[in-house]
Amino acid sequence: MATTINYGMSSASPALPESTTISDLLANRSLLTILGASTDVRAMSGGEVLSGDEYVSDYSTITLEKEGSSKA
């Protein structure tokens, strides 16, 4: 199952190996460039910040948000 990565109004569903972690995703400059995201983003799903050692394939949708932004 492909994971959709969202950032703002942009989204992508890259073909990633099953072993890709959240840390790998956040270090993928090509993907960040395609989405228009900077390197100071965090990965979230279901309102929770994802840990770097979690697998991307465990999520159907991951949203990237700028570090320090909040919905308060």
PDB file of N, CA, C and O in Angstrom:
ATOM      1  N   MET A   1       0.848  -1.174   0.000  1.00  0.00           N
ATOM      2  CA  MET A   1       0.000   0.000   0.000  1.00  0.00           C
ATOM      3  C   MET A   1       0.894   1.238   0.000  1.00  0.00           C
ATOM      4  O   MET A   1       1.836   1.336   0.787  1.00  0.00           O
ATOM      5  N   ALA A   2       0.593   2.167  -0.878  1.00  0.00           N
ATOM      6  CA  ALA A   2       1.366   3.405  -0.956  1.00  0.00           C
ATOM      7  C   ALA A   2       0.941   4.354   0.158  1.00  0.00           C
ATOM      8  O   ALA A   2      -0.225   4.394   0.552  1.00  0.00           O
ATOM      9  N   THR A   3       1.891   5.102   0.645  1.00  0.00           N
ATOM     10  CA  THR A   3       1.633   6.125   1.654  1.00  0.00           C
ATOM     11  C   THR A   3       1.589   7.472   0.956  1.00  0.00           C
ATOM     12  O   THR A   3       2.467   7.781   0.151  1.00  0.00           O
ATOM     13  N   THR A   4       0.586   8.273   1.252  1.00  0.00           N
ATOM     14  CA  THR A   4       0.487   9.622   0.709  1.00  0.00           C
ATOM     15  C   THR A   4       1.138  10.585   1.685  1.00  0.00           C
ATOM     16  O   THR A   4       0.830  10.586   2.877  1.00  0.00           O
ATOM     17  N   ILE A   5       2.041  11.406   1.165  1.00  0.00           N
ATOM     18  CA  ILE A   5       2.733  12.404   1.966  1.00  0.00           C
ATOM     19  C   ILE A   5       2.165  13.769   1.591  1.00  0.00           C
ATOM     20  O   ILE A   5       2.177  14.139   0.417  1.00  0.00           O
ATOM     21  N   ASN A   6       1.672  14.516   2.564  1.00  0.00           N
ATOM     22  CA  ASN A   6       1.069  15.835   2.333  1.00  0.00           C
ATOM     23  C   ASN A   6       1.919  16.931   2.953  1.00  0.00           C
ATOM     24  O   ASN A   6       2.502  16.762   4.024  1.00  0.00           O
ATOM     25  N   TYR A   7       1.976  18.064   2.251  1.00  0.00           N
ATOM     26  CA  TYR A   7       2.591  19.264   2.809  1.00  0.00           C
ATOM     27  C   TYR A   7       1.845  20.447   2.205  1.00  0.00           C
ATOM     28  O   TYR A   7       1.919  20.685   1.000  1.00  0.00           O
ATOM     29  N   GLY A   8       1.130  21.183   3.040  1.00  0.00           N
ATOM     30  CA  GLY A   8       0.316  22.279   2.513  1.00  0.00           C
ATOM     31  C   GLY A   8      -0.692  21.746   1.508  1.00  0.00           C
ATOM     32  O   GLY A   8      -1.439  20.814   1.807  1.00  0.00           O
ATOM     33  N   MET A   9      -0.716  22.328   0.333  1.00  0.00           N
ATOM     34  CA  MET A   9      -1.644  21.895  -0.723  1.00  0.00           C
ATOM     35  C   MET A   9      -1.033  20.835  -1.630  1.00  0.00           C
ATOM     36  O   MET A   9      -1.701  20.358  -2.548  1.00  0.00           O
ATOM     37  N   SER A  10       0.213  20.457  -1.396  1.00  0.00           N
ATOM     38  CA  SER A  10       0.917  19.482  -2.228  1.00  0.00           C
ATOM     39  C   SER A  10       0.849  18.096  -1.608  1.00  0.00           C
ATOM     40  O   SER A  10       0.784  17.944  -0.389  1.00  0.00           O
ATOM     41  N   SER A  11       0.868  17.085  -2.476  1.00  0.00           N
ATOM     42  CA  SER A  11       0.921  15.711  -1.983  1.00  0.00           C
ATOM     43  C   SER A  11       1.673  14.846  -2.980  1.00  0.00           C
ATOM     44  O   SER A  11       1.770  15.171  -4.163  1.00  0.00           O
ATOM     45  N   ALA A  12       2.200  13.744  -2.481  1.00  0.00           N
ATOM     46  CA  ALA A  12       2.922  12.784  -3.307  1.00  0.00           C
ATOM     47  C   ALA A  12       2.736  11.400  -2.703  1.00  0.00           C
ATOM     48  O   ALA A  12       2.556  11.252  -1.494  1.00  0.00           O
ATOM     49  N   SER A  13       2.783  10.399  -3.558  1.00  0.00           N
ATOM     50  CA  SER A  13       2.711   9.004  -3.115  1.00  0.00           C
ATOM     51  C   SER A  13       3.911   8.268  -3.691  1.00  0.00           C
ATOM     52  O   SER A  13       3.768   7.466  -4.614  1.00  0.00           O
ATOM     53  N   PRO A  14       5.095   8.538  -3.146  1.00  0.00           N
ATOM     54  CA  PRO A  14       6.310   7.946  -3.697  1.00  0.00           C
ATOM     55  C   PRO A  14       6.399   6.447  -3.429  1.00  0.00           C
ATOM     56  O   PRO A  14       5.894   5.949  -2.424  1.00  0.00           O
ATOM     57  N   ALA A  15       7.049   5.744  -4.345  1.00  0.00           N
ATOM     58  CA  ALA A  15       7.308   4.318  -4.149  1.00  0.00           C
ATOM     59  C   ALA A  15       8.534   4.211  -3.248  1.00  0.00           C
ATOM     60  O   ALA A  15       9.653   4.494  -3.674  1.00  0.00           O
ATOM     61  N   LEU A  16       8.316   3.801  -2.006  1.00  0.00           N
ATOM     62  CA  LEU A  16       9.402   3.698  -1.031  1.00  0.00           C
ATOM     63  C   LEU A  16       9.524   2.253  -0.557  1.00  0.00           C
ATOM     64  O   LEU A  16       8.518   1.550  -0.460  1.00  0.00           O
ATOM     65  N   PRO A  17      10.734   1.804  -0.263  1.00  0.00           N
ATOM     66  CA  PRO A  17      10.898   0.450   0.285  1.00  0.00           C
ATOM     67  C   PRO A  17      10.155   0.316   1.621  1.00  0.00           C
ATOM     68  O   PRO A  17       9.987   1.296   2.347  1.00  0.00           O
ATOM     69  N   GLU A  18       9.718  -0.892   1.932  1.00  0.00           N
ATOM     70  CA  GLU A  18       9.003  -1.164   3.188  1.00  0.00           C
ATOM     71  C   GLU A  18       9.815  -0.743   4.409  1.00  0.00           C
ATOM     72  O   GLU A  18       9.250  -0.397   5.446  1.00  0.00           O
ATOM     73  N   SER A  19      11.132  -0.772   4.285  1.00  0.00           N
ATOM     74  CA  SER A  19      12.017  -0.487   5.423  1.00  0.00           C
ATOM     75  C   SER A  19      12.282   1.010   5.627  1.00  0.00           C
ATOM     76  O   SER A  19      13.077   1.374   6.494  1.00  0.00           O
ATOM     77  N   THR A  20      11.637   1.879   4.850  1.00  0.00           N
ATOM     78  CA  THR A  20      11.852   3.316   4.980  1.00  0.00           C
ATOM     79  C   THR A  20      11.260   3.827   6.292  1.00  0.00           C
ATOM     80  O   THR A  20      10.086   3.603   6.589  1.00  0.00           O
ATOM     81  N   THR A  21      12.091   4.513   7.068  1.00  0.00           N
ATOM     82  CA  THR A  21      11.635   5.069   8.346  1.00  0.00           C
ATOM     83  C   THR A  21      11.232   6.535   8.177  1.00  0.00           C
ATOM     84  O   THR A  21      11.485   7.147   7.140  1.00  0.00           O
ATOM     85  N   ILE A  22      10.612   7.071   9.195  1.00  0.00           N
ATOM     86  CA  ILE A  22      10.243   8.485   9.193  1.00  0.00           C
ATOM     87  C   ILE A  22      11.495   9.343   9.060  1.00  0.00           C
ATOM     88  O   ILE A  22      11.478  10.344   8.343  1.00  0.00           O
ATOM     89  N   SER A  23      12.576   8.973   9.733  1.00  0.00           N
ATOM     90  CA  SER A  23      13.839   9.710   9.609  1.00  0.00           C
ATOM     91  C   SER A  23      14.333   9.711   8.171  1.00  0.00           C
ATOM     92  O   SER A  23      14.791  10.738   7.669  1.00  0.00           O
ATOM     93  N   ASP A  24      14.242   8.559   7.503  1.00  0.00           N
ATOM     94  CA  ASP A  24      14.633   8.475   6.087  1.00  0.00           C
ATOM     95  C   ASP A  24      13.779   9.411   5.242  1.00  0.00           C
ATOM     96  O   ASP A  24      14.287  10.105   4.361  1.00  0.00           O
ATOM     97  N   LEU A  25      12.491   9.424   5.514  1.00  0.00           N
ATOM     98  CA  LEU A  25      11.558  10.275   4.774  1.00  0.00           C
ATOM     99  C   LEU A  25      11.927  11.752   4.930  1.00  0.00           C
ATOM    100  O   LEU A  25      11.970  12.495   3.950  1.00  0.00           O
ATOM    101  N   LEU A  26      12.192  12.165   6.167  1.00  0.00           N
ATOM    102  CA  LEU A  26      12.511  13.568   6.432  1.00  0.00           C
ATOM    103  C   LEU A  26      13.873  13.970   5.879  1.00  0.00           C
ATOM    104  O   LEU A  26      14.144  15.160   5.717  1.00  0.00           O
ATOM    105  N   ALA A  27      14.731  12.997   5.588  1.00  0.00           N
ATOM    106  CA  ALA A  27      16.047  13.270   5.010  1.00  0.00           C
ATOM    107  C   ALA A  27      16.029  13.209   3.486  1.00  0.00           C
ATOM    108  O   ALA A  27      17.044  13.485   2.846  1.00  0.00           O
ATOM    109  N   ASN A  28      14.888  12.852   2.898  1.00  0.00           N
ATOM    110  CA  ASN A  28      14.761  12.701   1.451  1.00  0.00           C
ATOM    111  C   ASN A  28      14.560  14.076   0.797  1.00  0.00           C
ATOM    112  O   ASN A  28      13.429  14.527   0.617  1.00  0.00           O
ATOM    113  N   ARG A  29      15.656  14.725   0.450  1.00  0.00           N
ATOM    114  CA  ARG A  29      15.598  16.079  -0.104  1.00  0.00           C
ATOM    115  C   ARG A  29      14.820  16.147  -1.413  1.00  0.00           C
ATOM    116  O   ARG A  29      14.160  17.151  -1.685  1.00  0.00           O
ATOM    117  N   SER A  30      14.887  15.099  -2.224  1.00  0.00           N
ATOM    118  CA  SER A  30      14.137  15.097  -3.489  1.00  0.00           C
ATOM    119  C   SER A  30      12.639  15.187  -3.225  1.00  0.00           C
ATOM    120  O   SER A  30      11.934  15.963  -3.870  1.00  0.00           O
ATOM    121  N   LEU A  31      12.161  14.393  -2.280  1.00  0.00           N
ATOM    122  CA  LEU A  31      10.739  14.413  -1.944  1.00  0.00           C
ATOM    123  C   LEU A  31      10.344  15.757  -1.339  1.00  0.00           C
ATOM    124  O   LEU A  31       9.308  16.320  -1.692  1.00  0.00           O
ATOM    125  N   LEU A  32      11.168  16.268  -0.430  1.00  0.00           N
ATOM    126  CA  LEU A  32      10.868  17.560   0.184  1.00  0.00           C
ATOM    127  C   LEU A  32      10.791  18.659  -0.879  1.00  0.00           C
ATOM    128  O   LEU A  32       9.934  19.540  -0.805  1.00  0.00           O
ATOM    129  N   THR A  33      11.681  18.603  -1.858  1.00  0.00           N
ATOM    130  CA  THR A  33      11.678  19.589  -2.940  1.00  0.00           C
ATOM    131  C   THR A  33      10.410  19.484  -3.773  1.00  0.00           C
ATOM    132  O   THR A  33       9.803  20.503  -4.106  1.00  0.00           O
ATOM    133  N   ILE A  34      10.007  18.284  -4.110  1.00  0.00           N
ATOM    134  CA  ILE A  34       8.777  18.070  -4.890  1.00  0.00           C
ATOM    135  C   ILE A  34       7.574  18.663  -4.161  1.00  0.00           C
ATOM    136  O   ILE A  34       6.702  19.270  -4.783  1.00  0.00           O
ATOM    137  N   LEU A  35       7.532  18.487  -2.840  1.00  0.00           N
ATOM    138  CA  LEU A  35       6.412  18.984  -2.041  1.00  0.00           C
ATOM    139  C   LEU A  35       6.525  20.471  -1.715  1.00  0.00           C
ATOM    140  O   LEU A  35       5.554  21.091  -1.280  1.00  0.00           O
ATOM    141  N   GLY A  36       7.712  21.042  -1.927  1.00  0.00           N
ATOM    142  CA  GLY A  36       7.922  22.444  -1.576  1.00  0.00           C
ATOM    143  C   GLY A  36       8.162  22.637  -0.089  1.00  0.00           C
ATOM    144  O   GLY A  36       7.940  23.722   0.448  1.00  0.00           O
ATOM    145  N   ALA A  37       8.618  21.582   0.574  1.00  0.00           N
ATOM    146  CA  ALA A  37       8.856  21.620   2.023  1.00  0.00           C
ATOM    147  C   ALA A  37      10.325  21.906   2.304  1.00  0.00           C
ATOM    148  O   ALA A  37      11.202  21.540   1.522  1.00  0.00           O
ATOM    149  N   SER A  38      10.577  22.561   3.425  1.00  0.00           N
ATOM    150  CA  SER A  38      11.950  22.793   3.862  1.00  0.00           C
ATOM    151  C   SER A  38      12.394  21.617   4.731  1.00  0.00           C
ATOM    152  O   SER A  38      11.620  20.692   4.976  1.00  0.00           O
ATOM    153  N   THR A  39      13.617  21.658   5.184  1.00  0.00           N
ATOM    154  CA  THR A  39      14.130  20.552   5.995  1.00  0.00           C
ATOM    155  C   THR A  39      13.715  20.649   7.458  1.00  0.00           C
ATOM    156  O   THR A  39      13.982  19.731   8.234  1.00  0.00           O
ATOM    157  N   ASP A  40      13.066  21.744   7.851  1.00  0.00           N
ATOM    158  CA  ASP A  40      12.646  21.901   9.253  1.00  0.00           C
ATOM    159  C   ASP A  40      11.177  21.519   9.434  1.00  0.00           C
ATOM    160  O   ASP A  40      10.370  22.296   9.946  1.00  0.00           O
ATOM    161  N   VAL A  41      10.855  20.298   8.997  1.00  0.00           N
ATOM    162  CA  VAL A  41       9.484  19.795   9.135  1.00  0.00           C
ATOM    163  C   VAL A  41       9.471  18.577  10.033  1.00  0.00           C
ATOM    164  O   VAL A  41      10.494  17.926  10.246  1.00  0.00           O
ATOM    165  N   ARG A  42       8.293  18.282  10.555  1.00  0.00           N
ATOM    166  CA  ARG A  42       8.087  17.063  11.341  1.00  0.00           C
ATOM    167  C   ARG A  42       6.969  16.279  10.666  1.00  0.00           C
ATOM    168  O   ARG A  42       6.133  16.849   9.965  1.00  0.00           O
ATOM    169  N   ALA A  43       6.962  14.978  10.883  1.00  0.00           N
ATOM    170  CA  ALA A  43       5.948  14.104  10.301  1.00  0.00           C
ATOM    171  C   ALA A  43       4.854  13.840  11.322  1.00  0.00           C
ATOM    172  O   ALA A  43       5.125  13.566  12.491  1.00  0.00           O
ATOM    173  N   MET A  44       3.602  13.929  10.854  1.00  0.00           N
ATOM    174  CA  MET A  44       2.459  13.713  11.731  1.00  0.00           C
ATOM    175  C   MET A  44       1.439  12.819  11.040  1.00  0.00           C
ATOM    176  O   MET A  44       1.353  12.779   9.813  1.00  0.00           O
ATOM    177  N   SER A  45       0.671  12.108  11.848  1.00  0.00           N
ATOM    178  CA  SER A  45      -0.445  11.319  11.344  1.00  0.00           C
ATOM    179  C   SER A  45      -1.469  11.205  12.466  1.00  0.00           C
ATOM    180  O   SER A  45      -1.122  10.864  13.597  1.00  0.00           O
ATOM    181  N   GLY A  46      -2.708  11.486  12.158  1.00  0.00           N
ATOM    182  CA  GLY A  46      -3.767  11.414  13.164  1.00  0.00           C
ATOM    183  C   GLY A  46      -3.560  12.379  14.313  1.00  0.00           C
ATOM    184  O   GLY A  46      -4.005  12.114  15.430  1.00  0.00           O
ATOM    185  N   GLY A  47      -2.887  13.504  14.057  1.00  0.00           N
ATOM    186  CA  GLY A  47      -2.657  14.496  15.099  1.00  0.00           C
ATOM    187  C   GLY A  47      -1.474  14.200  16.004  1.00  0.00           C
ATOM    188  O   GLY A  47      -1.186  14.974  16.916  1.00  0.00           O
ATOM    189  N   GLU A  48      -0.786  13.094  15.765  1.00  0.00           N
ATOM    190  CA  GLU A  48       0.359  12.700  16.585  1.00  0.00           C
ATOM    191  C   GLU A  48       1.659  12.890  15.816  1.00  0.00           C
ATOM    192  O   GLU A  48       1.732  12.592  14.624  1.00  0.00           O
ATOM    193  N   VAL A  49       2.685  13.387  16.500  1.00  0.00           N
ATOM    194  CA  VAL A  49       4.012  13.496  15.906  1.00  0.00           C
ATOM    195  C   VAL A  49       4.613  12.095  15.826  1.00  0.00           C
ATOM    196  O   VAL A  49       4.593  11.347  16.803  1.00  0.00           O
ATOM    197  N   LEU A  50       5.146  11.748  14.659  1.00  0.00           N
ATOM    198  CA  LEU A  50       5.704  10.410  14.457  1.00  0.00           C
ATOM    199  C   LEU A  50       7.173  10.363  14.856  1.00  0.00           C
ATOM    200  O   LEU A  50       7.922  11.317  14.642  1.00  0.00           O
ATOM    201  N   SER A  51       7.566   9.247  15.434  1.00  0.00           N
ATOM    202  CA  SER A  51       8.947   9.018  15.848  1.00  0.00           C
ATOM    203  C   SER A  51       9.788   8.649  14.629  1.00  0.00           C
ATOM    204  O   SER A  51       9.299   8.018  13.692  1.00  0.00           O
ATOM    205  N   GLY A  52      11.052   9.049  14.652  1.00  0.00           N
ATOM    206  CA  GLY A  52      11.945   8.798  13.531  1.00  0.00           C
ATOM    207  C   GLY A  52      12.177   7.339  13.207  1.00  0.00           C
ATOM    208  O   GLY A  52      12.523   7.012  12.072  1.00  0.00           O
ATOM    209  N   ASP A  53      11.995   6.447  14.179  1.00  0.00           N
ATOM    210  CA  ASP A  53      12.252   5.028  13.925  1.00  0.00           C
ATOM    211  C   ASP A  53      11.003   4.249  13.486  1.00  0.00           C
ATOM    212  O   ASP A  53      11.070   3.037  13.282  1.00  0.00           O
ATOM    213  N   GLU A  54       9.876   4.936  13.341  1.00  0.00           N
ATOM    214  CA  GLU A  54       8.666   4.273  12.846  1.00  0.00           C
ATOM    215  C   GLU A  54       8.760   4.103  11.327  1.00  0.00           C
ATOM    216  O   GLU A  54       9.450   4.862  10.648  1.00  0.00           O
ATOM    217  N   TYR A  55       8.059   3.104  10.813  1.00  0.00           N
ATOM    218  CA  TYR A  55       8.090   2.833   9.375  1.00  0.00           C
ATOM    219  C   TYR A  55       7.004   3.621   8.651  1.00  0.00           C
ATOM    220  O   TYR A  55       5.860   3.689   9.100  1.00  0.00           O
ATOM    221  N   VAL A  56       7.386   4.218   7.519  1.00  0.00           N
ATOM    222  CA  VAL A  56       6.450   4.971   6.687  1.00  0.00           C
ATOM    223  C   VAL A  56       5.298   4.067   6.249  1.00  0.00           C
ATOM    224  O   VAL A  56       4.151   4.510   6.183  1.00  0.00           O
ATOM    225  N   SER A  57       5.597   2.807   5.950  1.00  0.00           N
ATOM    226  CA  SER A  57       4.585   1.877   5.447  1.00  0.00           C
ATOM    227  C   SER A  57       3.495   1.555   6.468  1.00  0.00           C
ATOM    228  O   SER A  57       2.476   0.964   6.109  1.00  0.00           O
ATOM    229  N   ASP A  58       3.690   1.934   7.742  1.00  0.00           N
ATOM    230  CA  ASP A  58       2.665   1.710   8.766  1.00  0.00           C
ATOM    231  C   ASP A  58       1.517   2.714   8.668  1.00  0.00           C
ATOM    232  O   ASP A  58       0.514   2.569   9.366  1.00  0.00           O
ATOM    233  N   TYR A  59       1.650   3.727   7.814  1.00  0.00           N
ATOM    234  CA  TYR A  59       0.661   4.809   7.721  1.00  0.00           C
ATOM    235  C   TYR A  59       0.165   4.963   6.292  1.00  0.00           C
ATOM    236  O   TYR A  59       0.937   4.825   5.343  1.00  0.00           O
ATOM    237  N   SER A  60      -1.122   5.248   6.139  1.00  0.00           N
ATOM    238  CA  SER A  60      -1.664   5.503   4.803  1.00  0.00           C
ATOM    239  C   SER A  60      -1.466   6.955   4.400  1.00  0.00           C
ATOM    240  O   SER A  60      -1.342   7.262   3.215  1.00  0.00           O
ATOM    241  N   THR A  61      -1.435   7.854   5.388  1.00  0.00           N
ATOM    242  CA  THR A  61      -1.223   9.282   5.135  1.00  0.00           C
ATOM    243  C   THR A  61      -0.301   9.862   6.193  1.00  0.00           C
ATOM    244  O   THR A  61      -0.471   9.622   7.388  1.00  0.00           O
ATOM    245  N   ILE A  62       0.675  10.625   5.734  1.00  0.00           N
ATOM    246  CA  ILE A  62       1.573  11.346   6.634  1.00  0.00           C
ATOM    247  C   ILE A  62       1.545  12.809   6.205  1.00  0.00           C
ATOM    248  O   ILE A  62       1.665  13.121   5.020  1.00  0.00           O
ATOM    249  N   THR A  63       1.387  13.686   7.165  1.00  0.00           N
ATOM    250  CA  THR A  63       1.388  15.122   6.895  1.00  0.00           C
ATOM    251  C   THR A  63       2.664  15.722   7.448  1.00  0.00           C
ATOM    252  O   THR A  63       3.029  15.477   8.597  1.00  0.00           O
ATOM    253  N   LEU A  64       3.337  16.506   6.629  1.00  0.00           N
ATOM    254  CA  LEU A  64       4.526  17.221   7.074  1.00  0.00           C
ATOM    255  C   LEU A  64       4.120  18.610   7.519  1.00  0.00           C
ATOM    256  O   LEU A  64       3.371  19.297   6.824  1.00  0.00           O
ATOM    257  N   GLU A  65       4.607  19.023   8.666  1.00  0.00           N
ATOM    258  CA  GLU A  65       4.341  20.361   9.197  1.00  0.00           C
ATOM    259  C   GLU A  65       5.646  21.007   9.589  1.00  0.00           C
ATOM    260  O   GLU A  65       6.576  20.327  10.020  1.00  0.00           O
ATOM    261  N   LYS A  66       5.724  22.325   9.441  1.00  0.00           N
ATOM    262  CA  LYS A  66       6.911  23.050   9.894  1.00  0.00           C
ATOM    263  C   LYS A  66       7.070  22.856  11.393  1.00  0.00           C
ATOM    264  O   LYS A  66       6.092  22.897  12.138  1.00  0.00           O
ATOM    265  N   GLU A  67       8.307  22.644  11.832  1.00  0.00           N
ATOM    266  CA  GLU A  67       8.599  22.542  13.262  1.00  0.00           C
ATOM    267  C   GLU A  67       8.138  23.814  13.951  1.00  0.00           C
ATOM    268  O   GLU A  67       8.314  24.909  13.419  1.00  0.00           O
ATOM    269  N   GLY A  68       7.564  23.680  15.104  1.00  0.00           N
ATOM    270  CA  GLY A  68       7.144  24.832  15.884  1.00  0.00           C
ATOM    271  C   GLY A  68       5.761  25.347  15.555  1.00  0.00           C
ATOM    272  O   GLY A  68       5.243  26.207  16.267  1.00  0.00           O
ATOM    273  N   SER A  69       5.147  24.844  14.490  1.00  0.00           N
ATOM    274  CA  SER A  69       3.775  25.291  14.211  1.00  0.00           C
ATOM    275  C   SER A  69       2.821  24.513  15.101  1.00  0.00           C
ATOM    276  O   SER A  69       3.067  23.352  15.428  1.00  0.00           O
ATOM    277  N   SER A  70       1.751  25.150  15.482  1.00  0.00           N
ATOM    278  CA  SER A  70       0.768  24.473  16.325  1.00  0.00           C
ATOM    279  C   SER A  70      -0.622  24.875  15.910  1.00  0.00           C
ATOM    280  O   SER A  70      -0.820  25.906  15.268  1.00  0.00           O
ATOM    281  N   LYS A  71      -1.570  24.066  16.276  1.00  0.00           N
ATOM    282  CA  LYS A  71      -2.973  24.312  15.936  1.00  0.00           C
ATOM    283  C   LYS A  71      -3.721  24.841  17.159  1.00  0.00           C
ATOM    284  O   LYS A  71      -4.944  24.730  17.232  1.00  0.00           O
ATOM    285  N   ALA A  72      -2.994  25.416  18.119  1.00  0.00           N
ATOM    286  CA  ALA A  72      -3.611  25.880  19.378  1.00  0.00           C
ATOM    287  C   ALA A  72      -4.517  27.074  19.174  1.00  0.00           C
ATOM    288  O   ALA A  72      -5.104  27.574  20.134  1.00  0.00           O
TER     289      ALA A  72
END
